[in-house]
Amino acid sequence: MNNSMINPSVVDLVKKAGDRYSVVVITAKRARQIISGSRPLIDSDVTKPLTIAINELDQDQFKFEFEDTEEGIK
């Protein structure tokens, strides 16, 4: 653990996702799923979907992968 005031730290999330752009894409997609009615995968007092998604990523609660296609990443 580092001495960052932000928990989880961006550095820790980047280690899981590969780069900052991927962290944004992954957590935004998961937050949209939560907004659309998916149940959160963690118990939390937080109600903001993006914060829940960030904490789920930090706790390895879901798997993700990028698909390379001719149109780009899906």
C-alpha positions in Angstrom: 0.0 0.0 0.0 1.2 3.5 -0.8 0.8 6.8 1.1 -1.8 8.1 -1.2 -4.8 9.9 0.3 -7.0 8.5 -2.4 -8.2 4.9 -1.8 -7.8 3.0 -3.9 -4.9 4.8 -5.5 -4.7 5.3 -9.3 -1.4 3.5 -9.2 -3.0 0.4 -7.8 -5.8 0.5 -10.3 -3.4 0.9 -13.2 -1.5 -2.2 -12.1 -4.8 -4.1 -12.5 -6.0 -2.6 -15.7 -2.8 -1.8 -17.6 -3.1 2.0 -18.1 -5.1 5.0 -17.0 -7.3 4.9 -20.1 -8.2 1.3 -19.4 -9.2 2.1 -15.8 -11.5 4.8 -17.1 -13.1 2.6 -19.8 -13.5 -0.4 -17.4 -15.0 1.5 -14.5 -17.3 3.6 -16.7 -18.7 0.5 -18.4 -19.2 -1.2 -15.0 -20.8 1.9 -13.6 -23.3 2.0 -16.6 -24.2 -1.6 -15.8 -24.9 -0.7 -12.2 -27.0 2.3 -13.3 -28.9 0.0 -15.7 -29.9 -2.3 -12.8 -27.0 -4.7 -12.2 -26.4 -5.4 -8.5 -23.1 -4.2 -7.0 -20.7 -7.0 -6.4 -19.5 -5.6 -3.1 -21.2 -4.5 0.1 -20.7 -0.7 0.4 -22.3 2.3 2.0 -21.4 4.3 -1.1 -24.3 4.9 -3.5 -22.4 6.4 -6.5 -22.1 3.9 -9.3 -18.7 5.0 -10.4 -17.3 4.7 -6.9 -18.8 1.3 -6.5 -17.2 0.2 -9.9 -13.8 1.6 -8.8 -14.0 -0.4 -5.6 -15.1 -3.5 -7.4 -12.1 -3.2 -9.8 -9.8 -2.7 -6.8 -11.2 -5.8 -5.1 -11.0 -8.0 -8.3 -14.7 -8.6 -8.2 -15.1 -8.9 -12.0 -13.0 -10.0 -15.0 -12.5 -7.8 -18.1 -10.8 -8.2 -21.4 -10.3 -6.0 -24.4 -11.0 -7.3 -27.8 -8.9 -6.0 -30.7 -11.1 -5.7 -33.8 -10.8 -3.9 -37.1 -13.1 -1.1 -35.7 -11.0 -0.8 -32.5 -11.5 -1.9 -29.0 -14.9 -3.1 -27.9 
